[in-house]
């Protein structure tokens, strides 16, 4: 896939609840990144207490520059056909005025290394920061995602 989005940064956010294993959650979230980058990802960690006193931990990782472009390309080229169609049909609501693309990926499928778009609960949130005008970015993504659709 020829992407050339010009991604400046990719931010990945994941939440670990009390019943989840930290290593499994972070391992799943690492699958968002290309294999060559996974050993270099640094997670910021912040913990809060849930409504019933249960611990909730938030993790955040950011890659910039060339690593951001590689990660954006990896994510978009790894989506299955159903996810591509879903992303195309909801694209307008996923791009903000600053040219950021917002994705939600199914955390459980990421455990198996599969990148599936998912707007339900239990997700890994991804922000691809591109910084193009909204309309220009929508057009580019539509073309890119349409070209990426398997026959």
C-alpha positions, -999 to +999 in steps of 0.1 A: +000+000+000+014+034-010+003+055+019+023+087+022-001+103+047+027+123+063+018+111+098+036+133+123+028+112+154+008+082+164-006+080+199-018+046+213-039+045+245-050+014+263-068+008+296-061-021+320-089-031+344-084-049+377-093-083+362-067-080+333-031-089+332-007-060+326+016-081+304-014-093+282-028-058+278+005-043+268+014-072+246-019-067+227-014-030+225+021-035+211+006-054+181-006-020+169+030-012+161+051-027+133+072-056+146+105-037+140+094-010+165+079-030+193+111-034+214+115+004+214+080+014+226+079+032+259+046+033+278+036+061+301+015+048+330-011+065+352-034+048+377-067+058+391-093+043+413-126+032+398-161+039+411-161+008+433-125+012+444-110-010+418-077+000+402-077+012+366-044+018+348-040+039+316-011+034+293+000+058+266+027+055+239+037+079+212+059+075+181+068+104+159+083+111+125+093+082+104+081+057+131+047+074+130+044+070+093+055+034+095+029+028+123+001+045+104+009+025+073+011-008+093-022-002+110-042+008+079-026-020+057-034-046+084-071-039+087-094-067+073-119-060+046-148-055+070-128-030+090-118-011+059-154-008+047-165+002+082-138+028+085-147+042+051-183+045+060-175+063+093-145+083+081-161+118+084-167+113+121-131+100+127-113+131+115-111+164+135-104+199+123-067+195+132-063+166+108-062+138+134-076+104+126-092+086+155-094+048+155-106+022+180-092-013+177-106-044+193-082-053+222-090-090+223-083-095+186-050-076+191-040-104+215-039-126+184-022-099+163-053-091+143-061-054+138-099-050+137-118-017+139-142-017+168-164+010+183-175-011+213-159-015+247-125-030+254-105-012+228-071+002+221-075+039+210-052+052+183-048+088+172-029+093+139-018+130+139-014+141+103-022+178+103-038+181+069-070+199+062-100+178+071-114+175+035-079+168+020-073+141+046-107+125+040-100+124+003-066+109+007-078+083+032-107+073+010-084+068-019-058+049+003-084+027+020-102+020-012-069+010-029-062-013+001-094-032-001-088-069-010-106-081-040 
